[in-house]
Amino acid sequence: MKTKLRPHKVLGKRTEEGELHALCLTEGPFAGIIFSYSDVSFEEDSVNDKLRIGFEYNVHSVPYEKDGYDEEAFEKELGDFIVELLYYGLERNHLGFIDDNENRKDNLIKLDSQ
């Protein structure tokens, strides 16, 4: 069974610090929020025979209508999404956040001025 990723866009921007790769869900309660993952880690829970995924993330832009979104629900969504991304990459022997069919030049991040 192939993992199906929830609808999203892969975005990129060149900055003085280097390239920024971000994601944006295109459907659901958090559609339009631009975010990126950082510091993804794995911790073994040998007592319960589980592997826990930890991650940090940055929010780069929030549409006006999503202002005040539920951060706890958003973090759960990001956790579920990163699991999908990992399964998707493992099934294709390709781990990464950039979809092979995306053209990053057409998907530049436009940050809100704040």
C-alpha positions in Angstrom: 0.0 0.0 0.0 1.4 3.4 -1.0 1.1 6.3 1.4 -0.9 9.2 0.0 0.3 12.6 1.1 -2.3 15.2 2.1 -2.5 18.1 -0.4 0.4 20.5 0.0 2.8 22.8 -1.8 6.6 22.7 -1.5 8.0 26.2 -1.4 11.5 27.5 -1.7 13.3 30.8 -1.2 16.9 31.9 -1.4 18.1 34.0 1.5 21.4 35.4 2.6 21.7 32.5 5.0 21.0 29.9 2.3 18.0 28.2 0.8 14.8 27.9 2.8 12.5 25.0 2.0 9.0 25.3 3.4 5.7 23.6 3.1 2.1 24.8 2.9 -1.0 22.6 3.3 -3.6 23.4 0.7 -6.7 21.9 2.3 -8.1 21.7 5.8 -8.1 24.1 8.8 -4.5 25.0 8.4 -4.4 25.6 4.7 -2.2 28.5 3.7 0.0 28.5 6.8 3.6 28.4 5.6 5.9 26.3 7.8 9.2 24.4 7.8 10.5 21.5 9.9 13.8 21.6 11.7 15.7 19.3 14.1 13.7 16.1 13.4 14.7 13.4 15.9 13.8 9.9 16.9 13.6 8.5 20.4 13.3 4.9 21.2 10.7 4.0 23.9 12.0 0.5 24.6 9.5 -0.1 27.4 6.5 0.3 25.1 8.4 -0.9 22.0 7.7 2.3 20.1 9.7 5.0 18.2 8.8 8.6 19.0 9.3 11.4 16.5 10.3 14.8 17.8 10.6 17.9 15.7 10.8 21.6 15.8 9.1 23.8 13.3 9.0 27.4 12.2 5.9 29.3 11.0 6.8 31.7 8.3 3.5 33.1 7.3 -0.1 32.9 8.5 -3.0 34.1 6.4 -5.1 36.8 8.0 -8.1 34.6 8.3 -6.1 31.9 10.1 -4.8 34.3 12.7 -5.3 32.8 16.2 -5.3 29.2 14.9 -5.2 26.4 17.5 -1.5 25.8 17.9 -1.9 22.4 19.7 -4.1 21.1 16.8 -1.6 22.5 14.3 1.3 20.7 16.0 -0.7 17.4 15.9 -1.3 18.0 12.2 2.4 18.7 11.6 3.3 15.5 13.5 0.9 13.4 11.4 2.1 15.1 8.2 5.8 14.4 9.0 5.0 10.7 9.5 3.3 10.7 6.1 6.3 12.3 4.5 8.6 9.7 6.1 6.5 6.7 5.0 6.2 8.3 1.5 10.0 8.7 1.2 10.8 5.2 2.6 8.3 3.6 0.2 10.1 5.3 -2.8 13.6 5.0 -1.4 13.8 8.7 -1.4 13.6 10.7 1.8 13.1 14.4 1.4 10.5 17.1 1.6 10.5 18.1 -2.1 8.1 16.4 -4.4 9.8 15.3 -7.7 6.9 16.9 -9.7 7.2 20.3 -8.0 8.9 23.2 -9.8 10.3 25.2 -6.9 11.0 28.2 -9.1 7.3 28.7 -9.5 6.6 28.3 -5.8 8.5 31.1 -4.1 7.6 31.9 -0.5 5.9 35.3 -0.1 6.2 36.3 3.5 3.8 38.7 5.0 5.5 41.9 6.2 5.0 42.1 9.9 
